[in-house]
């Protein structure tokens, strides 16, 4: 009886495999595949997997063969925040002590997240309305997602939340691995990383990676409300010492100490949007910025010289040849536009003003960028902070792509040749 049952089982199993194999073995024609793409390949802005702007998603750190020209990379990390890392209500804290399961469910229901480590997820979610077929940027006169550059979402760097030193090394190594690959397009030999934070400390690992990749220091365009902190000057300190130098305000001081910034007399970097309080009773904080090779433009300068004056100052300092890294803190925007951050400060710019400045610097030679300090727990239900962040990232991607197109035009290529080159690049992808 058992033998008969076994024979029957094997028979039906082989029959099922044969049928499945017959279907799997079908050779699909190009026309059939094109029809599938036409019927099912389109995604709406509210559908699909949560990658940035519905871009193709690959865990690039697990697949060394994946190539791209621009990679979206998440760095979910926030243990270096100095002011407000995240929040839970007192009621939730009480519930959490007595009834952990109820606390867990209330956290899910009320969307209570802690800190900027949830920034990459929030920015990706807010970018959902950006879809390739509807992504033409009228300000830049291009579509960043339908152009020469292959842009993909490489997912997040797995960063430990328990040890800052290990986290720093993880971010550095990941940035090297992702940035050292060969680009897809003939227009850019090395890919560019657009890193979503996370707190601002991720910039130091990014600069370390760029220094190894390009074999030279880079210049920086830094949007933030505060000057660079020198470790030990932020009070209060602990009498026993031993406090880490690595915070979300000291990363550029450390980068300067390590020779990662091109800060010679004729190669300064630019710090834009300052408006915070300073330590003590003088301008020593600003003097420290100056001594490290920064040219500063405060938020108030916009009232005096306008966005055009700030653009002229940036371009006149950085010019168009040297490699430039763009680092953007969400707090450069006014809390009315972006309350979801760890260090809000009234008196900042509107999103429109920031975008106008970005549109004026498209000639810079960007080699990478980050957008940091989005803390979704402090934004409203309208997701205004994440929406602003997603829009600015879209504008930065437009900058990167436009620079590549401008390089082609300067070579004197005609319109037909540009079209042929674009088709060649798409075939290579």
C-alpha positions in Angstrom: 0.0 0.0 0.0 2.8 2.4 0.9 4.7 1.5 -2.2 1.6 2.3 -4.4 1.2 5.6 -2.6 4.8 6.5 -3.2 4.6 5.6 -6.9 1.5 7.8 -7.2 3.2 10.6 -5.5 6.2 10.4 -7.8 4.0 10.3 -10.8 2.0 13.4 -10.0 5.2 15.2 -8.9 6.9 14.4 -12.2 3.8 15.4 -14.2 3.7 18.7 -12.3 7.4 19.4 -12.9 6.9 18.6 -16.6 4.1 21.0 -17.0 6.0 23.7 -15.1 9.1 23.1 -17.1 7.1 23.4 -20.3 5.8 26.8 -19.3 9.2 28.0 -18.0 10.9 26.9 -21.2 8.8 29.2 -23.4 10.8 31.6 -25.4 9.3 35.1 -25.2 9.5 37.2 -28.3 10.5 40.9 -28.2 7.0 41.8 -29.1 5.5 39.8 -26.3 7.9 41.3 -23.8 7.2 44.8 -25.1 3.5 44.1 -24.6 4.1 43.0 -21.0 6.0 46.2 -20.4 3.3 48.3 -21.9 0.5 46.6 -19.9 2.3 46.1 -16.5 5.5 48.1 -16.5 4.0 51.5 -15.5 3.8 52.4 -11.8 1.6 55.1 -10.3 3.1 57.6 -7.8 1.3 55.9 -4.9 2.3 52.3 -5.9 5.4 50.2 -6.0 8.2 49.3 -3.7 9.5 52.2 -1.6 12.7 53.1 -3.4 13.6 56.7 -4.0 11.5 58.1 -6.9 10.5 54.5 -7.9 14.1 53.9 -9.1 15.4 50.4 -9.6 16.5 49.0 -6.3 19.5 46.8 -5.7 21.5 45.9 -2.6 24.7 47.2 -4.2 26.9 46.2 -1.3 26.0 42.6 -1.9 26.5 42.7 -5.7 29.9 44.0 -6.8 28.9 43.6 -10.4 26.1 46.3 -10.3 27.1 49.5 -12.1 25.5 52.9 -12.0 26.4 56.6 -12.5 24.5 57.9 -9.5 23.5 55.8 -6.5 21.0 56.8 -3.8 22.3 55.4 -0.5 20.7 55.5 2.9 22.7 56.0 6.1 20.2 55.4 8.9 22.3 56.7 11.8 21.7 59.3 14.5 23.7 58.7 17.7 25.8 61.8 17.2 22.9 64.3 17.5 23.4 66.9 20.1 20.0 68.4 20.7 16.9 66.3 20.0 17.5 62.8 18.7 13.8 61.7 18.8 10.8 61.4 21.1 8.2 59.3 22.7 5.3 60.8 24.7 5.4 60.3 28.5 2.2 58.3 28.2 3.9 55.9 25.8 7.0 55.7 28.0 4.7 54.7 31.0 2.8 52.2 28.8 6.1 50.8 27.5 7.2 50.0 31.1 4.0 48.2 32.0 2.8 46.8 28.7 5.5 46.4 26.1 3.2 44.8 23.5 0.7 47.7 23.8 3.6 50.2 23.5 4.8 48.4 20.4 1.4 48.6 18.7 0.8 52.2 19.7 4.2 53.1 18.1 3.1 51.5 14.8 -0.3 53.1 14.9 0.9 56.7 15.7 4.0 56.5 13.5 6.2 57.5 16.4 9.8 57.2 15.2 13.0 58.1 16.9 15.5 60.4 15.3 17.2 60.9 12.0 17.9 57.2 11.5 14.4 57.2 10.0 15.3 60.0 7.6 16.2 57.8 4.6 12.9 55.9 4.9 10.9 59.2 5.2 12.6 60.8 2.3 12.1 57.8 0.1 8.4 57.7 1.0 8.0 61.4 0.3 9.7 61.0 -3.1 6.8 58.7 -4.3 5.3 61.3 -6.6 8.5 61.5 -8.6 8.2 59.0 -11.4 10.3 58.8 -14.5 7.6 59.6 -17.0 6.7 62.8 -15.1 10.1 64.0 -13.9 11.1 66.8 -16.4 12.6 69.6 -14.4 11.5 72.9 -16.0 14.1 74.9 -13.9 17.0 72.7 -15.2 15.4 71.9 -18.6 16.1 68.2 -18.2 14.7 65.1 -16.7 17.3 63.6 -14.3 15.7 60.1 -14.6 15.5 60.0 -18.4 19.0 61.1 -19.4 22.6 59.9 -19.8 23.0 58.8 -16.1 21.9 55.5 -14.8 20.5 56.3 -11.3 19.5 53.5 -9.0 18.6 53.1 -5.3 21.3 51.0 -3.6 19.4 50.7 -0.3 20.8 51.4 3.1 24.2 50.9 4.7 23.7 48.5 7.7 25.1 50.7 10.5 25.3 49.6 14.1 23.5 51.9 16.5 25.6 50.7 19.5 29.1 51.8 18.7 30.0 55.2 17.1 33.5 54.2 16.1 32.4 51.0 14.4 29.6 52.9 12.7 32.0 55.4 11.3 34.2 52.6 9.9 31.1 50.9 8.4 30.1 54.1 6.6 33.6 54.8 5.4 34.1 51.3 4.0 30.7 51.2 2.4 31.3 54.6 0.7 34.6 53.4 -0.7 33.0 50.2 -2.0 30.1 52.0 -3.7 32.1 54.9 -5.0 35.1 53.0 -6.4 33.1 51.2 -9.1 33.2 52.1 -12.7 30.4 54.2 -14.0 28.0 53.0 -16.7 28.2 56.1 -18.9 31.2 57.3 -20.8 30.6 60.8 -19.3 31.6 60.0 -15.7 34.4 57.5 -15.0 33.4 57.2 -11.3 29.9 57.1 -9.9 28.5 59.7 -7.6 26.7 58.9 -4.3 23.7 60.8 -3.1 23.6 59.8 0.6 20.4 60.2 2.6 20.9 60.7 6.4 20.9 60.1 9.2 22.8 62.7 11.1 25.5 64.9 9.7 28.4 62.8 10.9 28.1 60.6 7.8 29.9 63.4 5.8 33.3 62.5 7.3 33.2 58.9 6.0 32.1 60.2 2.6 35.0 62.6 2.5 37.5 59.9 3.5 36.2 57.7 0.7 36.4 60.5 -1.9 40.0 61.2 -0.8 41.0 57.6 -1.5 39.0 57.4 -4.8 40.3 60.6 -6.3 43.7 60.7 -4.6 43.3 64.3 -3.6 41.3 66.6 -1.2 38.0 68.1 -2.4 36.2 71.4 -1.9 32.9 71.5 -0.1 29.7 73.4 -0.4 28.1 73.1 3.0 24.6 74.2 3.8 24.0 74.4 7.6 23.0 76.9 10.3 26.0 76.4 12.5 29.8 76.9 12.2 32.1 73.9 12.5 32.6 72.8 16.0 36.1 72.3 17.4 35.9 69.3 19.9 36.2 70.4 23.5 34.7 73.9 22.9 31.1 72.7 23.4 30.1 73.0 27.1 29.5 71.3 29.4 32.3 68.7 29.3 32.9 65.8 31.6 35.7 66.3 34.2 37.2 62.9 33.4 37.6 63.7 29.7 37.3 60.9 27.1 34.4 62.5 25.3 34.4 61.6 21.6 35.5 64.2 19.0 33.1 62.6 16.5 29.8 64.5 16.5 27.4 65.8 14.0 29.0 69.3 14.4 32.7 68.4 14.3 32.9 66.3 11.1 34.4 69.1 9.0 36.9 70.1 11.7 38.1 66.4 11.7 38.1 66.3 7.9 40.3 69.4 7.8 42.7 67.9 10.4 43.0 64.8 8.2 43.7 66.8 5.0 40.5 65.8 3.3 39.5 69.4 2.4 41.1 71.5 -0.2 41.6 74.6 1.9 44.6 76.4 0.4 44.5 80.2 0.1 43.1 79.9 -3.5 41.0 76.8 -2.9 38.5 77.6 -0.2 35.2 75.9 0.6 31.9 77.6 1.1 29.6 77.5 4.1 26.0 78.8 3.4 23.0 79.5 5.6 24.5 80.3 9.0 22.2 81.8 11.6 22.7 80.0 15.0 23.9 81.2 18.3 27.6 81.3 19.0 29.6 80.3 22.0 30.8 82.9 24.5 30.6 86.7 23.9 32.4 87.0 20.6 32.8 85.7 17.1 35.4 83.0 17.8 33.2 80.3 16.3 33.1 82.2 13.0 36.9 82.8 13.3 37.4 79.1 13.6 35.5 78.6 10.4 37.6 81.2 8.6 40.8 79.6 9.9 39.7 76.3 8.4 39.3 77.8 5.0 35.6 78.5 4.8 34.0 81.4 3.0 30.7 82.1 4.8 27.3 83.4 3.7 24.7 83.8 6.4 20.9 83.4 6.1 20.6 87.1 6.5 22.8 87.7 3.5 19.9 86.8 1.3 18.1 90.0 2.5 21.1 92.1 1.5 22.5 90.6 -1.7 19.7 88.2 -2.7 19.9 84.7 -4.1 21.8 86.0 -7.1 24.5 87.5 -4.8 24.9 84.3 -2.9 25.1 82.3 -6.2 27.8 84.6 -7.5 29.7 84.2 -4.2 29.6 80.5 -4.4 30.6 80.2 -8.0 33.3 82.8 -7.6 34.8 80.8 -4.8 34.4 77.2 -6.0 34.6 77.9 -9.8 33.9 74.9 -12.1 36.9 72.7 -12.3 37.8 71.4 -8.9 35.8 68.4 -7.5 33.1 69.6 -5.1 31.2 67.7 -2.4 27.7 69.1 -1.5 26.5 68.6 2.0 23.0 69.8 2.9 21.5 70.0 6.4 17.7 70.3 6.4 17.9 72.9 9.1 19.1 75.5 6.6 15.4 75.7 5.9 13.1 77.6 8.2 11.2 75.4 10.7 8.0 76.7 9.1 9.1 74.8 6.0 10.9 71.9 7.7 10.2 71.4 11.4 11.3 67.8 11.3 15.0 68.1 12.3 17.1 67.8 15.4 18.3 71.5 15.5 15.5 73.8 14.3 16.2 77.6 14.3 13.8 80.3 13.1 14.9 82.7 10.5 15.9 80.3 7.8 15.2 80.2 4.1 12.1 79.1 2.3 12.3 76.0 0.1 11.9 78.1 -3.0 14.9 80.3 -2.1 17.1 77.2 -1.5 16.0 75.7 -4.8 16.8 79.0 -6.6 20.3 78.9 -5.2 20.8 75.3 -6.3 19.6 76.2 -9.8 22.3 78.8 -10.0 25.3 76.5 -9.3 24.8 73.8 -11.9 28.2 74.5 -13.3 30.0 73.1 -10.2 31.9 69.8 -10.6 30.1 67.7 -8.1 31.5 64.3 -7.1 29.0 63.4 -4.4 26.4 64.8 -2.1 24.5 64.1 1.1 21.2 65.3 2.6 21.0 64.9 6.4 19.2 65.5 9.7 15.7 64.8 8.6 14.0 63.6 11.8 10.4 62.6 10.8 9.2 62.3 14.3 9.1 66.1 14.5 7.3 66.8 11.3 3.5 67.0 11.0 1.1 64.6 9.4 1.6 66.4 6.1 5.2 65.2 5.8 6.3 68.7 4.9 10.0 68.1 6.0 10.4 64.9 4.1 8.6 66.4 1.0 11.1 69.3 1.1 14.0 66.9 1.4 12.8 64.8 -1.5 12.4 67.8 -3.7 15.9 69.2 -2.9 17.4 65.7 -3.6 15.6 65.8 -6.9 17.1 69.2 -7.6 20.6 68.0 -6.7 20.3 65.0 -9.0 19.3 67.4 -11.7 22.5 69.4 -11.0 24.6 66.3 -11.3 23.0 65.2 -14.6 23.0 68.7 -16.0 26.7 69.1 -15.4 27.4 66.0 -17.5 25.2 67.3 -20.3 27.0 70.7 -20.2 30.3 68.9 -20.5 29.1 67.3 -23.8 27.9 70.7 -25.2 31.3 72.3 -24.4 33.0 69.7 -26.5 31.0 71.1 -29.5 28.9 68.0 -30.2 25.9 68.6 -32.4 22.3 67.7 -31.5 22.3 64.6 -33.6 25.5 63.4 -32.1 24.1 64.0 -28.6 21.1 61.9 -29.4 23.3 59.1 -30.7 25.4 59.3 -27.6 22.3 59.2 -25.4 21.1 56.1 -27.2 24.5 54.5 -26.8 24.4 55.1 -23.1 20.9 53.7 -22.8 22.0 50.5 -24.6 25.0 50.2 -22.2 22.6 50.3 -19.3 
